[in-house]
Amino acid sequence: MRRNSLRIPLSAAGLLTIFLACSSYAAKRSSSGGDGSSVTVVVDAGHGGYDRGGIPGQRVSEKDMTLDVAQRLRSVLAASGYRVVMTRDSDVFVPLGTRCAIANSNRNAIFVSVHFNSATRRGASGIETYFYSRDSLSLASAIHHYVAGGAPSENRGVRRRGYYVLRRTSIPAVLVECGFLTNPTEAGYAQNASYRQKLAEEIAAGVRSRNSVASSLSTTRVATAESIPLQPYIDQTRVTKSKKSRSKRSAKKSSRKKKSSSNRSSSEARVASADREG
């Protein structure tokens, strides 16, 4: 990757300045309100230890960015009266099963997993929020509303997907992808401490506002003082039987072709060898 690939372009720097200078409605709300004193938030910093996250050759380490945002999120939530439990608070590897066990050991709790995205295509960008169980959709809607609504990045929407930490937790759980570290502009944002602080504040705003999410799906993302729209979502958990069958048939055909090609090559090699020796 080029030496200057992570330098924020002038226009992007302008967007970042506006994003950081303009406090969101949620950030201005009193930290003493809500149900913080009775709710535990399990904050999960993705990856850690030998698991850097991201893809091979990625310049910015995901595990460092997620831990920083998670620690900032803990501070913001604690200031609002929430009890906060961290699945990791240093650069250590924590197995997925252990993360889920920590989450499930807490009553009246919610689980927020912080991640950053990556892709082989440098142009990929934007914010995504994932959930799995139906009772997690309100939390996902609220967090995504604030994070994607305030960040100077593309809104890639709420998605339902069976990630391990979402499937194996028995409490409302979401996973937030805070931008693509393989995108030079978004990687530049992530390396800015003020931006990471803003991400933490917006995630916390979603946590505080999760009970204000409307009870039905809406195509608008405009919130009133009383409610936040329940976000429409993309369900990525379903694969039809016909697609599976086509995949199996394609795999079998490919296997037969490879065997046939291999047999022909072996025969041709033997013939060629015989001709050379003769």
PASEBA-1860 file (N, C-alpha, C; in nm, 3 decimals):
! residues 278
1> MRRNSLRI> 0.084/-0.119/0.000/0.000/0.000/0.000/0.088/0.125/0.000 ~ 0.051/0.227/-0.076/0.132/0.346/-0.086/0.144/0.418/0.048 ~ 0.256/0.490/0.063/0.284/0.557/0.189/0.177/0.658/0.225 ~ 0.120/0.725/0.126/0.021/0.830/0.153/-0.123/0.783/0.142 ~ -0.144/0.652/0.137/-0.278/0.600/0.111/-0.376/0.629/0.223 ~ -0.326/0.654/0.346/-0.416/0.676/0.458/-0.430/0.823/0.493 ~ -0.375/0.912/0.411/-0.389/1.054/0.436/-0.530/1.098/0.396 ~ -0.601/1.168/0.482/-0.739/1.209/0.456/-0.740/1.319/0.350
9> PLSAAGLL> -0.813/1.301/0.239/-0.823/1.406/0.139/-0.887/1.530/0.200 ~ -0.866/1.645/0.133/-0.918/1.770/0.187/-1.068/1.765/0.209 ~ -1.142/1.715/0.110/-1.287/1.709/0.124/-1.328/1.615/0.237 ~ -1.258/1.505/0.251/-1.289/1.411/0.359/-1.256/1.473/0.494 ~ -1.147/1.549/0.500/-1.111/1.615/0.625/-1.218/1.715/0.664 ~ -1.276/1.781/0.563/-1.384/1.875/0.592/-1.504/1.806/0.651 ~ -1.539/1.691/0.593/-1.653/1.614/0.645/-1.626/1.568/0.788 ~ -1.503/1.526/0.813/-1.468/1.479/0.947/-1.477/1.592/1.047
17> TIFLACSS> -1.431/1.711/1.008/-1.438/1.827/1.098/-1.582/1.860/1.133 ~ -1.670/1.857/1.031/-1.811/1.885/1.054/-1.872/1.780/1.146 ~ -1.837/1.653/1.119/-1.890/1.542/1.199/-1.850/1.555/1.345 ~ -1.725/1.593/1.370/-1.677/1.604/1.508/-1.727/1.731/1.575 ~ -1.748/1.836/1.497/-1.789/1.964/1.556/-1.936/1.966/1.593 ~ -2.017/1.892/1.520/-2.162/1.893/1.542/-2.201/1.779/1.635 ~ -2.237/1.810/1.755/-2.282/1.708/1.850/-2.420/1.661/1.811 ~ -2.442/1.530/1.822/-2.573/1.475/1.789/-2.672/1.506/1.899
25> YAAKRSSS> -2.799/1.489/1.865/-2.906/1.511/1.963/-2.886/1.422/2.085 ~ -2.845/1.297/2.058/-2.827/1.202/2.169/-2.711/1.241/2.258 ~ -2.603/1.294/2.199/-2.486/1.328/2.279/-2.517/1.443/2.374 ~ -2.618/1.523/2.341/-2.653/1.638/2.424/-2.751/1.601/2.534 ~ -2.807/1.482/2.526/-2.905/1.442/2.627/-2.837/1.423/2.761 ~ -2.911/1.443/2.868/-2.855/1.429/3.002/-2.809/1.287/3.026 ~ -2.689/1.272/3.081/-2.635/1.138/3.106/-2.700/1.072/3.225 ~ -2.780/1.146/3.300/-2.842/1.090/3.419/-2.975/1.020/3.390
33> GGDGSSVT> -3.023/1.037/3.269/-3.154/0.978/3.237/-3.143/0.834/3.197 ~ -3.258/0.769/3.172/-3.261/0.632/3.122/-3.254/0.530/3.232 ~ -3.220/0.407/3.192/-3.224/0.294/3.284/-3.085/0.242/3.315 ~ -2.985/0.329/3.307/-2.846/0.286/3.323/-2.817/0.210/3.450 ~ -2.875/0.254/3.561/-2.841/0.193/3.689/-2.882/0.047/3.700 ~ -2.978/0.003/3.619/-3.028/-0.133/3.630/-2.986/-0.224/3.516 ~ -2.910/-0.171/3.420/-2.875/-0.247/3.301/-2.723/-0.264/3.290 ~ -2.683/-0.384/3.253/-2.541/-0.412/3.228/-2.518/-0.414/3.078
41> VVVDAGHG> -2.414/-0.347/3.033/-2.375/-0.351/2.892/-2.244/-0.428/2.881 ~ -2.248/-0.539/2.810/-2.127/-0.617/2.785/-2.066/-0.563/2.656 ~ -1.949/-0.502/2.669/-1.882/-0.441/2.553/-1.772/-0.535/2.505 ~ -1.780/-0.572/2.379/-1.689/-0.670/2.321/-1.601/-0.604/2.215 ~ -1.472/-0.592/2.245/-1.376/-0.541/2.146/-1.333/-0.656/2.057 ~ -1.366/-0.649/1.930/-1.337/-0.759/1.838/-1.189/-0.791/1.826 ~ -1.161/-0.921/1.805/-1.027/-0.973/1.780/-0.937/-0.953/1.904 ~ -0.805/-0.945/1.885/-0.714/-0.930/1.998/-0.605/-1.036/2.000
49> GYDRGGIP> -0.493/-1.003/2.063/-0.382/-1.096/2.071/-0.326/-1.127/1.933 ~ -0.309/-1.255/1.903/-0.254/-1.293/1.773/-0.352/-1.271/1.658 ~ -0.478/-1.246/1.691/-0.581/-1.220/1.589/-0.593/-1.070/1.564 ~ -0.527/-1.022/1.458/-0.529/-0.879/1.426/-0.661/-0.833/1.368 ~ -0.738/-0.928/1.311/-0.859/-0.890/1.241/-0.825/-0.845/1.100 ~ -0.928/-0.819/1.021/-0.905/-0.769/0.885/-0.856/-0.876/0.791 ~ -0.783/-0.833/0.687/-0.734/-0.924/0.583/-0.582/-0.918/0.579 ~ -0.517/-1.019/0.519/-0.371/-1.019/0.511/-0.318/-0.894/0.442
57> GQRVSEKD> -0.214/-0.836/0.499/-0.153/-0.717/0.439/-0.220/-0.587/0.478 ~ -0.323/-0.593/0.560/-0.394/-0.472/0.600/-0.303/-0.387/0.690 ~ -0.293/-0.261/0.659/-0.198/-0.174/0.729/-0.244/-0.139/0.870 ~ -0.370/-0.103/0.886/-0.422/-0.062/1.017/-0.479/-0.185/1.088 ~ -0.431/-0.211/1.208/-0.474/-0.329/1.284/-0.613/-0.309/1.342 ~ -0.705/-0.396/1.307/-0.842/-0.384/1.357/-0.848/-0.402/1.508 ~ -0.770/-0.494/1.561/-0.778/-0.524/1.704/-0.747/-0.402/1.790 ~ -0.658/-0.314/1.743/-0.624/-0.193/1.818/-0.736/-0.091/1.813
65> MTLDVAQR> -0.796/-0.076/1.696/-0.905/0.021/1.681/-1.028/-0.021/1.762 ~ -1.060/-0.150/1.759/-1.179/-0.195/1.832/-1.160/-0.180/1.983 ~ -1.042/-0.209/2.032/-1.017/-0.196/2.176/-1.026/-0.052/2.221 ~ -0.973/0.039/2.141/-0.978/0.180/2.177/-1.122/0.231/2.183 ~ -1.201/0.198/2.080/-1.341/0.242/2.079/-1.418/0.178/2.194 ~ -1.392/0.050/2.221/-1.461/-0.021/2.329/-1.430/0.042/2.465 ~ -1.306/0.079/2.487/-1.268/0.141/2.614/-1.332/0.279/2.629 ~ -1.339/0.352/2.520/-1.406/0.483/2.523/-1.556/0.465/2.547
73> LRSVLAAS> -1.615/0.362/2.485/-1.756/0.333/2.504/-1.784/0.299/2.650 ~ -1.697/0.222/2.712/-1.713/0.190/2.853/-1.720/0.317/2.938 ~ -1.631/0.411/2.911/-1.627/0.535/2.989/-1.755/0.616/2.972 ~ -1.804/0.625/2.848/-1.926/0.702/2.821/-2.046/0.637/2.889 ~ -2.057/0.505/2.879/-2.170/0.435/2.939/-2.165/0.440/3.092 ~ -2.046/0.425/3.147/-2.031/0.431/3.293/-2.073/0.568/3.345 ~ -2.041/0.673/3.269/-2.080/0.809/3.309/-2.231/0.826/3.305 ~ -2.299/0.743/3.227/-2.446/0.748/3.219/-2.511/0.655/3.320
81> GYRVVMTR> -2.431/0.590/3.403/-2.486/0.507/3.509/-2.497/0.360/3.478 ~ -2.448/0.317/3.363/-2.455/0.175/3.327/-2.342/0.097/3.394 ~ -2.371/-0.026/3.426/-2.265/-0.119/3.467/-2.208/-0.177/3.339 ~ -2.077/-0.172/3.323/-2.014/-0.215/3.199/-1.918/-0.331/3.227 ~ -1.931/-0.436/3.147/-1.842/-0.552/3.154/-1.770/-0.563/3.020 ~ -1.638/-0.575/3.024/-1.559/-0.587/2.902/-1.522/-0.733/2.879 ~ -1.533/-0.780/2.756/-1.487/-0.916/2.726/-1.335/-0.921/2.718 ~ -1.274/-0.808/2.683/-1.128/-0.794/2.693/-1.097/-0.646/2.714
89> DSDVFVPL> -0.993/-0.620/2.793/-0.955/-0.483/2.824/-0.807/-0.460/2.794 ~ -0.748/-0.552/2.719/-0.608/-0.540/2.679/-0.589/-0.620/2.550 ~ -0.468/-0.622/2.500/-0.441/-0.691/2.374/-0.421/-0.840/2.397 ~ -0.532/-0.908/2.424/-0.530/-1.053/2.445/-0.635/-1.118/2.355 ~ -0.611/-1.245/2.326/-0.708/-1.321/2.246/-0.811/-1.385/2.339 ~ -0.938/-1.362/2.310/-1.047/-1.423/2.387/-1.132/-1.506/2.291 ~ -1.143/-1.636/2.313/-1.222/-1.721/2.223/-1.367/-1.674/2.216 ~ -1.432/-1.699/2.104/-1.570/-1.656/2.085/-1.662/-1.716/2.191
97> GTRCAIAN> -1.639/-1.844/2.224/-1.722/-1.909/2.325/-1.713/-1.840/2.460 ~ -1.593/-1.794/2.493/-1.574/-1.723/2.620/-1.645/-1.589/2.619 ~ -1.641/-1.521/2.507/-1.711/-1.392/2.495/-1.860/-1.411/2.519 ~ -1.915/-1.516/2.459/-2.058/-1.543/2.477/-2.089/-1.582/2.622 ~ -2.000/-1.659/2.683/-2.021/-1.701/2.821/-2.022/-1.580/2.914 ~ -1.935/-1.484/2.888/-1.932/-1.361/2.968/-2.064/-1.287/2.952 ~ -2.111/-1.278/2.829/-2.237/-1.208/2.804/-2.354/-1.278/2.874 ~ -2.359/-1.410/2.861/-2.473/-1.485/2.914/-2.473/-1.497/3.066
105> SNRNAIFV> -2.362/-1.464/3.128/-2.354/-1.472/3.274/-2.412/-1.347/3.342 ~ -2.451/-1.249/3.262/-2.506/-1.125/3.316/-2.655/-1.115/3.290 ~ -2.730/-1.086/3.395/-2.875/-1.069/3.382/-2.909/-0.924/3.348 ~ -3.024/-0.906/3.285/-3.070/-0.772/3.246/-2.957/-0.698/3.175 ~ -2.904/-0.763/3.072/-2.787/-0.710/3.003/-2.809/-0.704/2.853 ~ -2.724/-0.629/2.787/-2.719/-0.625/2.641/-2.573/-0.640/2.600 ~ -2.551/-0.683/2.476/-2.417/-0.714/2.427/-2.389/-0.630/2.304 ~ -2.277/-0.557/2.306/-2.238/-0.474/2.191/-2.096/-0.511/2.150
113> SVHFNSAT> -2.082/-0.566/2.030/-1.952/-0.606/1.978/-1.903/-0.501/1.879 ~ -1.785/-0.448/1.902/-1.729/-0.340/1.820/-1.628/-0.398/1.720 ~ -1.650/-0.368/1.593/-1.562/-0.416/1.487/-1.540/-0.306/1.383 ~ -1.439/-0.329/1.299/-1.420/-0.248/1.178/-1.414/-0.345/1.061 ~ -1.456/-0.300/0.946/-1.469/-0.386/0.830/-1.340/-0.386/0.746 ~ -1.336/-0.476/0.648/-1.225/-0.483/0.553/-1.272/-0.550/0.426 ~ -1.203/-0.521/0.317/-1.237/-0.581/0.188/-1.116/-0.573/0.097 ~ -1.111/-0.662/-0.001/-1.001/-0.658/-0.097/-1.016/-0.538/-0.190
121> RRGASGIE> -1.140/-0.490/-0.206/-1.164/-0.371/-0.288/-1.150/-0.247/-0.203 ~ -1.054/-0.162/-0.232/-1.026/-0.045/-0.150/-1.142/0.054/-0.145 ~ -1.226/0.051/-0.247/-1.336/0.146/-0.251/-1.453/0.112/-0.160 ~ -1.456/-0.012/-0.107/-1.565/-0.052/-0.018/-1.565/0.038/0.105 ~ -1.684/0.087/0.145/-1.692/0.180/0.256/-1.828/0.173/0.323 ~ -1.835/0.230/0.442/-1.965/0.245/0.507/-1.978/0.176/0.642 ~ -2.093/0.204/0.705/-2.126/0.153/0.838/-2.232/0.044/0.826 ~ -2.212/-0.066/0.897/-2.310/-0.176/0.902/-2.336/-0.213/1.047
129> TYFYSRDS> -2.458/-0.256/1.076/-2.489/-0.308/1.210/-2.561/-0.441/1.195 ~ -2.513/-0.542/1.267/-2.566/-0.678/1.256/-2.640/-0.720/1.383 ~ -2.741/-0.802/1.365/-2.813/-0.865/1.475/-2.855/-1.004/1.428 ~ -2.906/-1.086/1.520/-2.955/-1.218/1.480/-3.094/-1.244/1.535 ~ -3.110/-1.237/1.666/-3.241/-1.265/1.726/-3.334/-1.145/1.710 ~ -3.463/-1.175/1.703/-3.562/-1.070/1.682/-3.560/-0.966/1.794 ~ -3.533/-1.008/1.916/-3.534/-0.913/2.028/-3.410/-0.823/2.029 ~ -3.322/-0.841/1.930/-3.204/-0.755/1.919/-3.222/-0.645/1.814
137> LSLASAIH> -3.332/-0.650/1.738/-3.351/-0.556/1.629/-3.366/-0.412/1.678 ~ -3.434/-0.392/1.789/-3.450/-0.255/1.841/-3.315/-0.196/1.879 ~ -3.231/-0.275/1.943/-3.098/-0.229/1.981/-3.015/-0.198/1.856 ~ -3.022/-0.286/1.757/-2.949/-0.264/1.632/-2.999/-0.139/1.561 ~ -3.130/-0.119/1.561/-3.189/-0.003/1.495/-3.142/0.127/1.559 ~ -3.143/0.129/1.692/-3.106/0.250/1.764/-2.958/0.283/1.745 ~ -2.872/0.183/1.760/-2.729/0.207/1.746/-2.696/0.248/1.602 ~ -2.754/0.178/1.506/-2.726/0.210/1.366/-2.777/0.349/1.330
145> HYVAGGAP> -2.891/0.386/1.385/-2.949/0.518/1.356/-2.851/0.629/1.392 ~ -2.787/0.616/1.506/-2.696/0.721/1.550/-2.558/0.711/1.486 ~ -2.502/0.592/1.478/-2.367/0.577/1.421/-2.367/0.611/1.272 ~ -2.455/0.547/1.196/-2.460/0.571/1.052/-2.516/0.709/1.021 ~ -2.605/0.757/1.105/-2.665/0.888/1.082/-2.568/1.002/1.103 ~ -2.465/0.981/1.184/-2.372/1.089/1.210/-2.239/1.076/1.139 ~ -2.198/0.956/1.106/-2.066/0.935/1.045/-2.063/0.986/0.900 ~ -1.949/1.039/0.857/-1.936/1.086/0.719/-1.903/0.970/0.624
153> SENRGVRR> -1.979/0.863/0.636/-1.956/0.742/0.557/-2.090/0.691/0.504 ~ -2.082/0.601/0.409/-2.202/0.541/0.351/-2.280/0.461/0.454 ~ -2.411/0.467/0.446/-2.497/0.386/0.531/-2.525/0.254/0.459 ~ -2.464/0.146/0.507/-2.482/0.016/0.444/-2.595/-0.064/0.507 ~ -2.661/-0.006/0.606/-2.782/-0.066/0.659/-2.764/-0.166/0.772 ~ -2.878/-0.208/0.825/-2.884/-0.311/0.929/-2.897/-0.447/0.861 ~ -2.828/-0.545/0.913/-2.828/-0.677/0.850/-2.846/-0.787/0.955 ~ -2.921/-0.889/0.919/-2.938/-1.004/1.007/-2.844/-1.114/0.959
161> RGYYVLRR> -2.759/-1.158/1.049/-2.660/-1.259/1.010/-2.620/-1.341/1.132 ~ -2.589/-1.468/1.110/-2.565/-1.558/1.220/-2.422/-1.565/1.269 ~ -2.362/-1.451/1.297/-2.229/-1.453/1.357/-2.235/-1.525/1.491 ~ -2.127/-1.592/1.526/-2.124/-1.676/1.646/-2.166/-1.598/1.770 ~ -2.109/-1.480/1.790/-2.139/-1.404/1.912/-2.282/-1.350/1.914 ~ -2.348/-1.351/1.799/-2.488/-1.308/1.794/-2.582/-1.427/1.812 ~ -2.543/-1.542/1.760/-2.626/-1.662/1.771/-2.620/-1.724/1.910 ~ -2.504/-1.718/1.974/-2.483/-1.790/2.099/-2.504/-1.705/2.224
169> TSIPAVLV> -2.549/-1.584/2.208/-2.579/-1.501/2.324/-2.729/-1.507/2.351 ~ -2.765/-1.513/2.478/-2.906/-1.523/2.517/-2.965/-1.389/2.555 ~ -2.890/-1.282/2.533/-2.937/-1.146/2.562/-2.937/-1.068/2.431 ~ -3.007/-0.955/2.423/-3.002/-0.874/2.300/-2.857/-0.843/2.264 ~ -2.822/-0.868/2.138/-2.682/-0.857/2.097/-2.670/-0.798/1.958 ~ -2.573/-0.710/1.940/-2.547/-0.651/1.809/-2.397/-0.647/1.784 ~ -2.362/-0.639/1.657/-2.223/-0.624/1.616/-2.218/-0.505/1.522 ~ -2.137/-0.404/1.557/-2.128/-0.281/1.479/-1.998/-0.278/1.400
177> ECGFLTNP> -2.009/-0.264/1.269/-1.892/-0.247/1.182/-1.875/-0.097/1.157 ~ -1.772/-0.039/1.218/-1.757/0.108/1.222/-1.683/0.167/1.103 ~ -1.681/0.100/0.990/-1.612/0.150/0.872/-1.507/0.053/0.824 ~ -1.456/0.077/0.703/-1.359/-0.012/0.639/-1.216/0.040/0.658 ~ -1.135/-0.038/0.727/-0.996/-0.001/0.748/-0.912/-0.020/0.622 ~ -0.969/-0.088/0.522/-0.900/-0.104/0.394/-0.935/0.010/0.298 ~ -1.024/0.098/0.340/-1.056/0.218/0.262/-0.968/0.331/0.316 ~ -0.885/0.392/0.233/-0.791/0.495/0.282/-0.858/0.607/0.361
185> TEAGYAQN> -0.973/0.653/0.315/-1.041/0.762/0.384/-1.094/0.718/0.519 ~ -1.163/0.605/0.523/-1.221/0.559/0.649/-1.113/0.512/0.746 ~ -1.003/0.459/0.694/-0.891/0.424/0.781/-0.833/0.549/0.845 ~ -0.830/0.658/0.767/-0.783/0.785/0.821/-0.874/0.836/0.931 ~ -1.004/0.822/0.911/-1.099/0.859/1.016/-1.070/0.780/1.144 ~ -1.056/0.648/1.128/-1.041/0.559/1.243/-0.915/0.589/1.323 ~ -0.812/0.641/1.257/-0.687/0.671/1.325/-0.691/0.805/1.399 ~ -0.803/0.874/1.387/-0.821/1.001/1.456/-0.889/0.975/1.590
193> ASYRQKLA> -0.823/1.011/1.701/-0.876/0.983/1.835/-1.012/1.048/1.857 ~ -1.031/1.168/1.805/-1.159/1.238/1.822/-1.272/1.164/1.751 ~ -1.239/1.106/1.637/-1.340/1.029/1.563/-1.377/0.903/1.640 ~ -1.279/0.835/1.697/-1.308/0.715/1.774/-1.392/0.749/1.898 ~ -1.366/0.864/1.956/-1.446/0.908/2.069/-1.590/0.933/2.025 ~ -1.606/0.992/1.907/-1.740/1.020/1.855/-1.814/0.891/1.825 ~ -1.744/0.791/1.773/-1.807/0.661/1.750/-1.860/0.604/1.880 ~ -1.778/0.612/1.985/-1.819/0.561/2.116/-1.943/0.633/2.167
201> EEIAAGVR> -1.946/0.764/2.149/-2.060/0.843/2.196/-2.187/0.809/2.119 ~ -2.174/0.785/1.989/-2.292/0.753/1.909/-2.343/0.612/1.941 ~ -2.253/0.519/1.965/-2.297/0.384/2.005/-2.369/0.392/2.139 ~ -2.313/0.470/2.231/-2.376/0.488/2.362/-2.513/0.554/2.349 ~ -2.526/0.647/2.256/-2.654/0.712/2.233/-2.759/0.610/2.188 ~ -2.715/0.515/2.105/-2.806/0.409/2.062/-2.847/0.320/2.176 ~ -2.752/0.288/2.264/-2.783/0.206/2.382/-2.888/0.277/2.468 ~ -2.867/0.406/2.493/-2.961/0.480/2.577/-3.098/0.492/2.514
209> SRNSVASS> -3.103/0.493/2.380/-3.230/0.519/2.311/-3.298/0.393/2.259 ~ -3.248/0.276/2.294/-3.301/0.152/2.237/-3.448/0.129/2.270 ~ -3.494/0.181/2.383/-3.635/0.163/2.421/-3.727/0.263/2.354 ~ -3.668/0.354/2.274/-3.748/0.454/2.204/-3.771/0.418/2.059 ~ -3.732/0.297/2.021/-3.748/0.253/1.882/-3.893/0.218/1.855 ~ -3.945/0.265/1.742/-4.084/0.237/1.704/-4.105/0.087/1.692 ~ -4.228/0.045/1.707/-4.259/-0.099/1.709/-4.277/-0.160/1.571 ~ -4.275/-0.077/1.465/-4.294/-0.131/1.329/-4.186/-0.078/1.237
217> LSTTRVAT> -4.161/-0.151/1.129/-4.060/-0.112/1.033/-4.099/0.017/0.962 ~ -3.999/0.099/0.933/-4.022/0.224/0.864/-3.916/0.242/0.758 ~ -3.951/0.308/0.648/-3.855/0.330/0.541/-3.780/0.461/0.561 ~ -3.815/0.535/0.664/-3.746/0.661/0.691/-3.655/0.647/0.812 ~ -3.548/0.725/0.811/-3.455/0.723/0.923/-3.470/0.848/1.007 ~ -3.575/0.925/0.985/-3.595/1.048/1.060/-3.660/1.016/1.194 ~ -3.596/1.058/1.301/-3.647/1.031/1.435/-3.717/1.153/1.491 ~ -3.816/1.130/1.573/-3.878/1.239/1.646/-3.816/1.241/1.785
225> AESIPLQP> -3.859/1.336/1.867/-3.805/1.343/2.003/-3.846/1.222/2.084 ~ -3.955/1.153/2.041/-4.007/1.041/2.118/-3.964/0.905/2.066 ~ -3.934/0.896/1.938/-3.908/0.763/1.884/-3.803/0.762/1.774 ~ -3.748/0.644/1.753/-3.651/0.617/1.647/-3.713/0.510/1.559 ~ -3.705/0.523/1.428/-3.766/0.421/1.341/-3.698/0.286/1.352 ~ -3.778/0.182/1.353/-3.724/0.046/1.347/-3.668/0.028/1.206 ~ -3.541/-0.003/1.197/-3.474/-0.005/1.067/-3.512/-0.127/0.982 ~ -3.536/-0.106/0.854/-3.550/-0.222/0.765/-3.414/-0.291/0.758
233> YIDQTRVT> -3.412/-0.421/0.734/-3.285/-0.491/0.736/-3.275/-0.593/0.623 ~ -3.151/-0.629/0.594/-3.121/-0.731/0.494/-3.096/-0.862/0.566 ~ -3.172/-0.965/0.533/-3.154/-1.094/0.599/-3.054/-1.177/0.521 ~ -2.936/-1.198/0.580/-2.831/-1.274/0.515/-2.815/-1.414/0.574 ~ -2.919/-1.459/0.641/-2.912/-1.591/0.705/-2.973/-1.700/0.619 ~ -3.045/-1.663/0.514/-3.121/-1.761/0.438/-3.053/-1.797/0.307 ~ -3.037/-1.927/0.285/-2.987/-1.979/0.158/-3.087/-2.085/0.114 ~ -3.149/-2.064/-0.001/-3.255/-2.156/-0.046/-3.199/-2.291/-0.084
241> KSKKSRSK> -3.285/-2.393/-0.076/-3.243/-2.529/-0.110/-3.200/-2.539/-0.255 ~ -3.268/-2.462/-0.342/-3.234/-2.468/-0.484/-3.092/-2.418/-0.507 ~ -3.053/-2.311/-0.430/-2.917/-2.259/-0.444/-2.817/-2.361/-0.394 ~ -2.852/-2.428/-0.282/-2.762/-2.530/-0.229/-2.747/-2.643/-0.328 ~ -2.859/-2.685/-0.390/-2.855/-2.795/-0.487/-2.769/-2.757/-0.607 ~ -2.788/-2.630/-0.655/-2.708/-2.585/-0.768/-2.560/-2.584/-0.733 ~ -2.530/-2.542/-0.611/-2.391/-2.538/-0.567/-2.331/-2.678/-0.562 ~ -2.410/-2.775/-0.510/-2.361/-2.913/-0.503/-2.340/-2.970/-0.642
249> RSAKKSSR> -2.438/-2.943/-0.734/-2.424/-2.993/-0.871/-2.301/-2.933/-0.937 ~ -2.280/-2.802/-0.916/-2.165/-2.735/-0.975/-2.035/-2.793/-0.922 ~ -2.034/-2.823/-0.793/-1.914/-2.880/-0.731/-1.884/-3.017/-0.789 ~ -1.991/-3.100/-0.807/-1.973/-3.234/-0.863/-1.922/-3.226/-1.007 ~ -1.979/-3.134/-1.087/-1.936/-3.119/-1.226/-1.790/-3.076/-1.231 ~ -1.756/-2.981/-1.144/-1.618/-2.931/-1.140/-1.523/-3.043/-1.103 ~ -1.565/-3.127/-1.006/-1.481/-3.238/-0.962/-1.460/-3.338/-1.076 ~ -1.571/-3.369/-1.151/-1.559/-3.463/-1.262/-1.467/-3.410/-1.371
257> KKKSSSNR> -1.479/-3.278/-1.397/-1.395/-3.216/-1.500/-1.248/-3.224/-1.461 ~ -1.221/-3.198/-1.332/-1.083/-3.202/-1.285/-1.025/-3.342/-1.298 ~ -1.108/-3.447/-1.260/-1.063/-3.586/-1.270/-1.038/-3.624/-1.415 ~ -1.130/-3.583/-1.503/-1.117/-3.614/-1.645/-0.992/-3.550/-1.702 ~ -0.973/-3.421/-1.665/-0.856/-3.348/-1.714/-0.728/-3.411/-1.662 ~ -0.732/-3.455/-1.537/-0.614/-3.518/-1.476/-0.581/-3.650/-1.545 ~ -0.685/-3.730/-1.577/-0.663/-3.858/-1.645/-0.604/-3.838/-1.784 ~ -0.660/-3.735/-1.857/-0.609/-3.708/-1.991/-0.463/-3.664/-1.985
265> SSSEARVA> -0.434/-3.580/-1.886/-0.296/-3.529/-1.873/-0.200/-3.643/-1.844 ~ -0.244/-3.737/-1.757/-0.157/-3.851/-1.722/-0.131/-3.936/-1.844 ~ -0.238/-3.963/-1.924/-0.223/-4.045/-2.045/-0.131/-3.977/-2.144 ~ -0.151/-3.844/-2.163/-0.068/-3.770/-2.257/0.077/-3.769/-2.213 ~ 0.096/-3.759/-2.079/0.233/-3.758/-2.026/0.302/-3.892/-2.052 ~ 0.226/-4.005/-2.034/0.285/-4.136/-2.057/0.320/-4.155/-2.204 ~ 0.231/-4.109/-2.293/0.257/-4.120/-2.437/0.379/-4.039/-2.475 ~ 0.384/-3.916/-2.423/0.496/-3.828/-2.456/0.626/-3.888/-2.406
273> SADREG> 0.622/-3.947/-2.286/0.741/-4.008/-2.227/0.788/-4.124/-2.313 ~ 0.691/-4.206/-2.358/0.724/-4.322/-2.442/0.787/-4.277/-2.573 ~ 0.731/-4.167/-2.633/0.785/-4.118/-2.758/0.929/-4.068/-2.742 ~ 0.955/-3.999/-2.628/1.088/-3.947/-2.605/1.188/-4.064/-2.587 ~ 1.148/-4.166/-2.515/1.238/-4.277/-2.489/1.263/-4.361/-2.615 ~ 1.165/-4.365/-2.702/1.178/-4.446/-2.824/1.258/-4.375/-2.925
END
